[in-house]
Amino acid sequence: MGKDRLLRLLLYANVLIVAVLVGYKLYLNFLEEDLEVAHAEQVEQIRSRIAGEPSYSFAVVGNINNSVGVFERKIVPMLNEADVDFVVSAGNAVSSGGEGKYRALYGALRRLEVPYLLTFGEHEAENLGSFRFYDHFGPHFFSFRAGGSHFLFLDGTGHSSSAWQRLWLAEELASSPAERAFAFIGRPLLRVEQETLFDWADHYLPQGPFRERLLALFRRHGVDAVFSANLPVYSRQERGGTAYVTTGGAGGLVLNNETSYYHYVRVRVSPAGVAIEPVPLDIGQHPVLKTVESLWLFVHSLVYVGYPNFILLVSALCIVAIWLYALVFKERDYYPDFDVDPTPYRGRPLRVAMFTNNYLPFIGGVPLSIDRLRRGLRGLGHTVRIFAPRYGAGTEHEEQVVRAPSLLAFGEQREFRVANLLAGRLWRELRRFRPDVVHVHHPFWLGSLGLLLGRRWRVPVVYTYHTRLEHYAHYVALPGPLFRNLISHALVKRFANKCDAVIVPTQSAEEYLRLVGVRSDIFVQPTGIDYQRFQGVDAAAVARLRRRLGIGEGERVLVSVSRLTKEKNLDFMLEGVAALHQQAQAPFRVLIVGEGQDRARLQGRIEELGLAGTVQLPGAVAPEEIPVYYALGDAFLFASKSETQGMVILEAMAAGLPVVAVRSSGIDDVVRDGVTGFKTPENRRAWAQRAARLLADEPMREEMARAALAFAQQYDIEPVARDVADIYAYVMAAREQLARA
């Protein structure tokens, strides 16, 4: 059977189940009888059946629970043919006190052709069942007289006051004119003599004043028989002229052996006396049928308990039906549409609205890449508006940037801002600009606003996947594993699938998006760098910086540029530098350029590792000074595993620095191992060994530096901006073609 055919069958089966459940619910609500104080009517029927009769008989059953189906299909027909006047359950007629269980039992009892009565047992009391028993059948303990006999029903579960029951029972027996008396209590008073499974102390009425008082009252007033259930056996014992009968053969865990077998107890009352005998029943239930019955009772209970459960069940099945429908009938083509012709949109000036949750003057990979793309697109004749949060004074009136006031700021340097999406200026500029393309750089907040407006204006939305969100769980007020393993991936998938296209910087990022279920068109387009900016750096400026940092003439310099935050894996880098310090023959200095909330902690870690004279944290550096730091270095160190590309690595290569980095998704496509640098596993010894090779082997370092320089040149701003403009042209042509279709 093919996959599509199987899915279709599952879909049709699911729709059928929903239809049956809805129909069944309608039947239960409009056609089935209400169940209210059934015992009152049953007692009247019993009185009318045996009134004036010198002899009568009744059947006692026990432990219907867990086998309502067996009781209904097999035992009830036998009872209807047994020539008894009524039936009494000695306890545990339901498997629990849920509404569905009571309704299922009621459905079975209605098939009896004689009246019935229930003894309140332990299972009837479960799950607030005591209230349901009272509503549907009547009080937990009660009595009535009929046919010259007195019938007394007691509560052995502990839900009723034992003191009140003792007083009530004593008065009932003392004032009774009846010749015969029969009592029913769910828990046996006497321990059975047969050996059986599940013969535990809590199956019996507990030792104590209540039990002793009951035994004394039964003996004093000559009660003929006391019937109980709770054990899957038949047992009869005599004490003080009273027969104590335990019967558990109407269901439950019947073992079908000499002591535990299906049966009911027939009681014949005549002027000659009372005859009590078990009636064995040659029945059983196949394990498979028992499982099916339990499943049906579960569904029956779900439907019966109330509308909330019913609605939830039907809703869940409808969701499954929709999912199956999408799997079966929705056409999918994961390849780009090669019939889309973007030519009419190429070379045409476009208005591009970019939405980002952070931007300059905040220094980070995303703001810098957006700024470079903006400059590249502007150089090609396109108009760009960037919608970003405001970072204090001086950022309100920038060309091509629209700032939204910040609602709050967080981070040690207050570097992360939450923009006010309802700011008047933001909406005025949006209405005035009317973009041809919306380009969003985050899958939430301002990014979500950009997606919303793109849909409203019916213009294509392009999303650049910059950040591996799962590595930023420590910033989110949610359990870390929940955000890392579920929410972050679901957020990216949901957002990306709402966009017309997704830009990723590397092949590995594209593979990740496909794995999490992104179906939108994906374009691999690395982030551009300002290649020329890193060429021909003033040697005098480099010398001044060297003197200012106190670096000796013979010292090699290893540079890293990174925010000082947890996700950048700087603890690993420091441990690797400590290992390198023990291996290197020549003196060296490590500069970790950047700022962040972990600065104080990292400085303490540097001192703990004995690296105070080796590792420096120069702090934040203005973008125009970054090339000087790169020019000062001999190699570039990197340890982050949270990047989608690692733009600072390309910048370092543009400055002619070979790279030593930890292998990860954002590094694998940028660093060519053994050519432009080294990629290592997250192992500080291996990482330190590669760095030591660069320091010791100058010819190899120079060869890698030339290769890095050549590799970085292809990522210059202008060709990257041209490629992104071609992506815009493609999505605009695809949108127009879809509209025509």
Secondary structure, DSSP 4 states (H G I P E B T S, - for coil): --HHHHHHHHHHHHHHHHHHHHHHHHHHHHTSPP---HHHHHHHHHHHHHTT-S-EEEEEE---TT-HHHIIIIIHHHHHTTT-SEEEE-S--SSSS-HHHHHHHHHHHTT-SS-EEE---HHHHTTTHHHHHHHHT--SSEEEEETTEEEEEE--SSSS-HHHHHHHHHHHHHT---SEEEEEESS-SS--SS--TT--GGGSPPSSHHHHHHHHHHHHTT--EEEE-SSSSEEEEEETTEEEEEE--SSSS---SSSS--EEEEEEEETTEEEEEEEE------HHHHHHHHHHHHHHHHHHH-HHHHHHHHHHHHHHHHHHHHHHHS----S--TT---GGGTTS--EEEEE-S--TTS-SHHHHHHHHHHHHHHHTT-EEEEEEE--STT-SS-TTEEEEPEEEEESTT--EEEE-TT-HHHHHHHHHH--SEEEESSSSTHHHHHHHHHHHHT--EEEE--B-GGGGGGGSSS-HHHIIIIIHHHHHHHHHHHSSEEEESSHHHHHHHHHHT--SEEEE-PPPB-GGGGSS--HHHHHHHHHHTT--TT-EEEEEE--SSGGG-HHHHHHHHHHHHHH-SS-EEEEEE---TTHHHHHHHHHHTT-TTTEEEEE---GGGHHHHHHH-SEEEE--S-BSS-HHHHHHHHTT--EEEE--TTTTTT--BTTTEEEE-S-HHHHHHHHHHHHH-HHHHHHHHHHHHHHHHTTBHHHHHHHHHHHHHHHHHHHHHHHH-
